[in-house]
């Protein structure tokens, strides 16, 4: 037991006791000695209490309470049987926990989670927390447990693990344990026997030539002899399979593969043993890059869009592959086989969202190239506004100067017949049609117009014409009209109704969009002729067939006669996008069809060695707007780019706003320099190939992946002073930034947190001091399975070291967990608030000691007791006083009477005295005047007492009179004398 202070510096204020006591002694001599000493003592205690409270006084007392925290290893290296042993050990230990002790539970693997806070509960429930089990991090678990301990109890950690640490540094955490007097006991969870087979390594070259025979070596570890099957897989396809007889120990299996396709390939070895307790370590993968001429992927919905550019690129020694929209890879791993991708007039609706995301990562993070060619299905008209592909292009789809173009009036006819009630993807076709019409409103300028005509056998609830300025109200009104009626749609009558509306509008651009069921379009007679008449009046018509039915050909003919476009929608869910796409063409100049000659813009290597003096005439282009920081190489008009380029992340992209087929570019593809132009457009986007020797190696150091790059030139001299950065990208496009620093001449090194097992692409780019790109390298990285799954993962020696360095024990008996064998811990109990209350009490006592007269209090109590025993003469005294007052009043009413003179030494009545109060001497009477009426003197009610002669009365001390009335009378008499 002792006392301590949180802020002992405040104790210097105790020196104030000296002047307080000295001044109190000098100024308190008028008090009795006992009262003065008591007051000084109270003041001293008051000051001591206040200073002790300020200093944070606390009582220190020993504590016997023990808090124990169980750390339970639940990583994948712990088998279910071992988990049962852990639970049984904890349950047995809790049964022996003494009263007032408490226990907590933390489960851990790669991370640590609190299962139970410190409590006195002596039973173990089923453990619910599930940490990440792919690794074992003892340091994180121990650090979390140290933070969980109460400050004023004995502290013990019980670690139940196999000791297979593969993340963190547990011995580093022991420094904190020793500082906080925390003891760590360990319970080794021994590995339970069983057959275990693992492929611990797979070796093969990282780069090779096409057709080269590659040797692969798989290292296989087994803890017992048994039969097994080994498989070799290339890009997840079975390449070879054979049987093995595994010995106890290590076996190296060698095989060969021959690959003929350029690009990255995954080669895996997979072991299938007869007996095995863990499957996660039965496969290993390596990555090989087969080098050859640059590979370019051309994506074209119509083969005609690729028939000119593909031969041009092949003539430039590029390896070209042409696919349709569905052939565009949706994963980064598959795209990584190509150096560049060309999108030739493909609408956005045919490009999967995953493919667009992969393309963006392909360019930005892998440093590859992308080219978009123009056409009636490309750029803005193709629906690429606000998409990942628009982000990577050097131009914007949204036109900023739309107000300078003439007004547009559009009429949307949508089928509400009975067939439109069909549900697709949880939604009715008619609802999708009305939403498509409502989305058209988003494109309207304030001075544009829209009319919506829901139609079956006749117009039902027409809406409009309405101006674009009413877009907020219009969208709701249009969607509300998405209700089916009956029968089929009368195409002819609906076109007549729409034509009548638009004939009465003054807009220079007038357009009809007809949405009809592809198998239920009625009243087809004269419909084609009618749309042809509308076209001659300046009203164009587009048709959208919903479903591939028997009326699709008819609807296509209507669109051809009406000078519009025809769309076949087999997936009704894409209907709103199709409607929007057609409306975009009508409401904005996304396509400009006119003859023009390209105008030169900024300098670019794309134009190198091209004779620009004899440019062929182009017949149309896609309207776009240049992005900031992009390079406009050619212009179609003063504010309409034709050829734009820019750097996007680590890669490059180019936009060619005209086409490369026989429509807008009919003259271009016949130009004698077309092949050079096409090759230089695509060639500019290809990754920079350096002549220097660049080698990249990756290793795993604990929880980190280390990347080492060796940069040398053609003479094998180190390349120094480079700035190297890049990304590590997984197959899903998720990236981690990386910067390498030069650690020695030409050697650059960097580290990042090791990602999970899988395939990754490492893209590095080097720049010299002038900022010029020196090289760009892409390497494949295979992150193997976690070391958690390796054989021999248990580490009992580490557990023993942890116990030794923390003064702990290696436990085998659960009953010894709660033994009180630790050093005593003291508990500090704050008393500053109690001292404040004491100071307040001492203050009140000090005031009482100085202000209250304890002697008078005793006399007053004695007088009360006497009055209770003897009658008081108060009534007689009051009668005498009353008579004196009457006499005095009678005397003052005579004007001639002089005022009576009262001697200064007139005695004052004291109770119990043997004398009678003197009576004033009679004054001589004066003759009354005529105007004065003299009242007879009042007769006394009782005889006046006869005055007696005696010595002057002695002055009376008021403090000694106990009767309140007597005390009052004496005070009045004293006032008269004065």
Secondary structure as the mmCIF struct_conf table of DSSP 4:
data_model
#
loop_
_struct_conf.conf_type_id
_struct_conf.id
_struct_conf.beg_label_comp_id
_struct_conf.beg_label_asym_id
_struct_conf.beg_label_seq_id
_struct_conf.end_label_comp_id
_struct_conf.end_label_asym_id
_struct_conf.end_label_seq_id
STRN STRN1 UNK A 2 UNK A 5
TURN_TY1_P TURN_TY1_P1 UNK A 6 UNK A 7
HELX_RH_3T_P HELX_RH_3T_P1 UNK A 8 UNK A 15
HELX_RH_AL_P HELX_RH_AL_P1 UNK A 16 UNK A 27
TURN_TY1_P TURN_TY1_P2 UNK A 28 UNK A 30
BEND BEND1 UNK A 31 UNK A 31
HELX_RH_AL_P HELX_RH_AL_P2 UNK A 33 UNK A 54
TURN_TY1_P TURN_TY1_P3 UNK A 55 UNK A 56
STRN STRN2 UNK A 57 UNK A 63
STRN STRN3 UNK A 66 UNK A 73
BEND BEND2 UNK A 75 UNK A 75
TURN_TY1_P TURN_TY1_P4 UNK A 76 UNK A 77
BEND BEND3 UNK A 78 UNK A 78
HELX_RH_AL_P HELX_RH_AL_P3 UNK A 80 UNK A 95
TURN_TY1_P TURN_TY1_P5 UNK A 96 UNK A 96
HELX_LH_PP_P HELX_LH_PP_P1 UNK A 97 UNK A 98
TURN_TY1_P TURN_TY1_P6 UNK A 99 UNK A 100
STRN STRN4 UNK A 102 UNK A 108
BEND BEND4 UNK A 109 UNK A 111
STRN STRN5 UNK A 112 UNK A 119
HELX_LH_PP_P HELX_LH_PP_P2 UNK A 125 UNK A 127
BEND BEND5 UNK A 134 UNK A 135
STRN STRN6 UNK A 137 UNK A 137
HELX_RH_AL_P HELX_RH_AL_P4 UNK A 138 UNK A 148
BEND BEND6 UNK A 149 UNK A 149
TURN_TY1_P TURN_TY1_P7 UNK A 151 UNK A 152
BEND BEND7 UNK A 153 UNK A 153
STRN STRN7 UNK A 154 UNK A 161
STRN STRN8 UNK A 167 UNK A 167
BEND BEND8 UNK A 168 UNK A 168
HELX_RH_AL_P HELX_RH_AL_P5 UNK A 170 UNK A 179
TURN_TY1_P TURN_TY1_P8 UNK A 180 UNK A 181
STRN STRN9 UNK A 182 UNK A 188
HELX_LH_PP_P HELX_LH_PP_P3 UNK A 190 UNK A 193
STRN STRN10 UNK A 197 UNK A 203
BEND BEND9 UNK A 206 UNK A 206
STRN STRN11 UNK A 207 UNK A 209
TURN_TY1_P TURN_TY1_P9 UNK A 210 UNK A 211
STRN STRN12 UNK A 213 UNK A 222
BEND BEND10 UNK A 223 UNK A 224
STRN STRN13 UNK A 226 UNK A 234
TURN_TY1_P TURN_TY1_P10 UNK A 235 UNK A 236
STRN STRN14 UNK A 237 UNK A 246
HELX_LH_PP_P HELX_LH_PP_P4 UNK A 247 UNK A 247
BEND BEND11 UNK A 248 UNK A 248
STRN STRN15 UNK A 249 UNK A 258
BEND BEND12 UNK A 261 UNK A 262
STRN STRN16 UNK A 263 UNK A 273
BEND BEND13 UNK A 274 UNK A 275
BEND BEND14 UNK A 277 UNK A 277
TURN_TY1_P TURN_TY1_P11 UNK A 280 UNK A 281
BEND BEND15 UNK A 282 UNK A 282
STRN STRN17 UNK A 283 UNK A 291
BEND BEND16 UNK A 293 UNK A 293
HELX_LH_PP_P HELX_LH_PP_P5 UNK A 294 UNK A 294
STRN STRN18 UNK A 295 UNK A 300
BEND BEND17 UNK A 301 UNK A 302
HELX_RH_3T_P HELX_RH_3T_P2 UNK A 303 UNK A 305
TURN_TY1_P TURN_TY1_P12 UNK A 306 UNK A 308
HELX_RH_AL_P HELX_RH_AL_P6 UNK A 309 UNK A 315
TURN_TY1_P TURN_TY1_P13 UNK A 316 UNK A 317
STRN STRN19 UNK A 319 UNK A 323
HELX_RH_3T_P HELX_RH_3T_P3 UNK A 325 UNK A 327
BEND BEND18 UNK A 328 UNK A 328
BEND BEND19 UNK A 330 UNK A 331
HELX_RH_AL_P HELX_RH_AL_P7 UNK A 332 UNK A 335
TURN_TY1_P TURN_TY1_P14 UNK A 336 UNK A 337
BEND BEND20 UNK A 339 UNK A 339
STRN STRN20 UNK A 340 UNK A 344
BEND BEND21 UNK A 345 UNK A 345
HELX_RH_3T_P HELX_RH_3T_P4 UNK A 348 UNK A 350
BEND BEND22 UNK A 351 UNK A 351
HELX_RH_AL_P HELX_RH_AL_P8 UNK A 353 UNK A 364
TURN_TY1_P TURN_TY1_P15 UNK A 365 UNK A 366
STRN STRN21 UNK A 369 UNK A 373
BEND BEND23 UNK A 375 UNK A 375
TURN_TY1_P TURN_TY1_P16 UNK A 376 UNK A 377
BEND BEND24 UNK A 378 UNK A 378
TURN_TY1_P TURN_TY1_P17 UNK A 379 UNK A 383
TURN_TY1_P TURN_TY1_P18 UNK A 385 UNK A 386
BEND BEND25 UNK A 387 UNK A 387
HELX_RH_AL_P HELX_RH_AL_P9 UNK A 388 UNK A 392
BEND BEND26 UNK A 393 UNK A 394
STRN STRN22 UNK A 395 UNK A 396
BEND BEND27 UNK A 397 UNK A 398
TURN_TY1_P TURN_TY1_P19 UNK A 400 UNK A 401
HELX_RH_3T_P HELX_RH_3T_P5 UNK A 402 UNK A 404
BEND BEND28 UNK A 405 UNK A 405
HELX_LH_PP_P HELX_LH_PP_P6 UNK A 406 UNK A 407
STRN STRN23 UNK A 408 UNK A 415
BEND BEND29 UNK A 417 UNK A 417
HELX_RH_3T_P HELX_RH_3T_P6 UNK A 418 UNK A 421
STRN STRN24 UNK A 423 UNK A 424
TURN_TY1_P TURN_TY1_P20 UNK A 425 UNK A 426
STRN STRN25 UNK A 427 UNK A 428
HELX_RH_AL_P HELX_RH_AL_P10 UNK A 429 UNK A 440
HELX_RH_3T_P HELX_RH_3T_P7 UNK A 441 UNK A 443
TURN_TY1_P TURN_TY1_P21 UNK A 446 UNK A 447
STRN STRN26 UNK A 449 UNK A 455
BEND BEND30 UNK A 456 UNK A 458
STRN STRN27 UNK A 459 UNK A 459
BEND BEND31 UNK A 461 UNK A 461
STRN STRN28 UNK A 463 UNK A 467
HELX_RH_3T_P HELX_RH_3T_P8 UNK A 468 UNK A 470
HELX_RH_AL_P HELX_RH_AL_P11 UNK A 471 UNK A 479
TURN_TY1_P TURN_TY1_P22 UNK A 480 UNK A 481
BEND BEND32 UNK A 486 UNK A 487
STRN STRN29 UNK A 489 UNK A 490
HELX_RH_AL_P HELX_RH_AL_P12 UNK A 491 UNK A 503
TURN_TY1_P TURN_TY1_P23 UNK A 504 UNK A 504
BEND BEND33 UNK A 508 UNK A 508
STRN STRN30 UNK A 509 UNK A 517
TURN_TY1_P TURN_TY1_P24 UNK A 518 UNK A 519
STRN STRN31 UNK A 521 UNK A 522
TURN_TY1_P TURN_TY1_P25 UNK A 525 UNK A 526
HELX_RH_AL_P HELX_RH_AL_P13 UNK A 527 UNK A 536
TURN_TY1_P TURN_TY1_P26 UNK A 537 UNK A 538
STRN STRN32 UNK A 539 UNK A 546
BEND BEND34 UNK A 547 UNK A 548
TURN_TY1_P TURN_TY1_P27 UNK A 550 UNK A 551
HELX_RH_AL_P HELX_RH_AL_P14 UNK A 552 UNK A 561
TURN_TY1_P TURN_TY1_P28 UNK A 562 UNK A 562
STRN STRN33 UNK A 563 UNK A 569
BEND BEND35 UNK A 570 UNK A 571
HELX_RH_3T_P HELX_RH_3T_P9 UNK A 572 UNK A 574
HELX_RH_AL_P HELX_RH_AL_P15 UNK A 575 UNK A 587
BEND BEND36 UNK A 588 UNK A 588
BEND BEND37 UNK A 590 UNK A 590
STRN STRN34 UNK A 591 UNK A 592
STRN STRN35 UNK A 596 UNK A 596
STRN STRN36 UNK A 599 UNK A 600
BEND BEND38 UNK A 602 UNK A 602
HELX_RH_3T_P HELX_RH_3T_P10 UNK A 605 UNK A 607
TURN_TY1_P TURN_TY1_P29 UNK A 608 UNK A 609
HELX_RH_3T_P HELX_RH_3T_P11 UNK A 612 UNK A 614
HELX_LH_PP_P HELX_LH_PP_P7 UNK A 615 UNK A 617
STRN STRN37 UNK A 618 UNK A 618
STRN STRN38 UNK A 621 UNK A 622
STRN STRN39 UNK A 625 UNK A 626
HELX_LH_PP_P HELX_LH_PP_P8 UNK A 627 UNK A 627
TURN_TY1_P TURN_TY1_P30 UNK A 628 UNK A 629
STRN STRN40 UNK A 631 UNK A 637
TURN_TY1_P TURN_TY1_P31 UNK A 638 UNK A 639
STRN STRN41 UNK A 640 UNK A 648
TURN_TY1_P TURN_TY1_P32 UNK A 649 UNK A 650
STRN STRN42 UNK A 651 UNK A 656
BEND BEND39 UNK A 658 UNK A 658
BEND BEND40 UNK A 660 UNK A 661
TURN_TY1_P TURN_TY1_P33 UNK A 662 UNK A 670
BEND BEND41 UNK A 671 UNK A 671
TURN_TY1_P TURN_TY1_P34 UNK A 672 UNK A 673
HELX_RH_AL_P HELX_RH_AL_P16 UNK A 674 UNK A 685
BEND BEND42 UNK A 686 UNK A 686
HELX_LH_PP_P HELX_LH_PP_P9 UNK A 687 UNK A 688
BEND BEND43 UNK A 691 UNK A 692
STRN STRN43 UNK A 693 UNK A 701
TURN_TY1_P TURN_TY1_P35 UNK A 702 UNK A 703
STRN STRN44 UNK A 704 UNK A 712
TURN_TY1_P TURN_TY1_P36 UNK A 714 UNK A 715
BEND BEND44 UNK A 716 UNK A 716
STRN STRN45 UNK A 718 UNK A 718
BEND BEND45 UNK A 721 UNK A 721
STRN STRN46 UNK A 723 UNK A 730
TURN_TY1_P TURN_TY1_P37 UNK A 731 UNK A 732
BEND BEND46 UNK A 733 UNK A 733
STRN STRN47 UNK A 735 UNK A 744
TURN_TY1_P TURN_TY1_P38 UNK A 745 UNK A 746
STRN STRN48 UNK A 747 UNK A 753
HELX_LH_PP_P HELX_LH_PP_P10 UNK A 754 UNK A 756
BEND BEND47 UNK A 757 UNK A 757
STRN STRN49 UNK A 758 UNK A 767
TURN_TY1_P TURN_TY1_P39 UNK A 769 UNK A 770
BEND BEND48 UNK A 771 UNK A 771
STRN STRN50 UNK A 773 UNK A 783
HELX_RH_3T_P HELX_RH_3T_P12 UNK A 787 UNK A 789
BEND BEND49 UNK A 790 UNK A 790
TURN_TY1_P TURN_TY1_P40 UNK A 791 UNK A 792
HELX_RH_AL_P HELX_RH_AL_P17 UNK A 796 UNK A 805
TURN_TY1_P TURN_TY1_P41 UNK A 806 UNK A 807
STRN STRN51 UNK A 810 UNK A 810
HELX_RH_3T_P HELX_RH_3T_P13 UNK A 814 UNK A 816
TURN_TY1_P TURN_TY1_P42 UNK A 817 UNK A 818
BEND BEND50 UNK A 822 UNK A 822
HELX_LH_PP_P HELX_LH_PP_P11 UNK A 823 UNK A 824
STRN STRN52 UNK A 825 UNK A 830
HELX_RH_AL_P HELX_RH_AL_P18 UNK A 832 UNK A 851
HELX_RH_AL_P HELX_RH_AL_P19 UNK A 854 UNK A 869
BEND BEND51 UNK A 870 UNK A 870
HELX_RH_AL_P HELX_RH_AL_P20 UNK A 874 UNK A 892
TURN_TY1_P TURN_TY1_P43 UNK A 893 UNK A 893
TURN_TY1_P TURN_TY1_P44 UNK A 895 UNK A 896
HELX_LH_PP_P HELX_LH_PP_P12 UNK A 897 UNK A 901
TURN_TY1_P TURN_TY1_P45 UNK A 904 UNK A 905
HELX_LH_PP_P HELX_LH_PP_P13 UNK A 906 UNK A 909
TURN_TY1_P TURN_TY1_P46 UNK A 911 UNK A 912
BEND BEND52 UNK A 914 UNK A 915
HELX_LH_PP_P HELX_LH_PP_P14 UNK A 920 UNK A 929
TURN_TY1_P TURN_TY1_P47 UNK A 930 UNK A 931
HELX_LH_PP_P HELX_LH_PP_P15 UNK A 935 UNK A 940
BEND BEND53 UNK A 941 UNK A 942
HELX_LH_PP_P HELX_LH_PP_P16 UNK A 943 UNK A 947
HELX_LH_PP_P HELX_LH_PP_P17 UNK A 951 UNK A 957
HELX_RH_3T_P HELX_RH_3T_P14 UNK A 958 UNK A 960
BEND BEND54 UNK A 963 UNK A 963
HELX_RH_AL_P HELX_RH_AL_P21 UNK A 964 UNK A 977
#
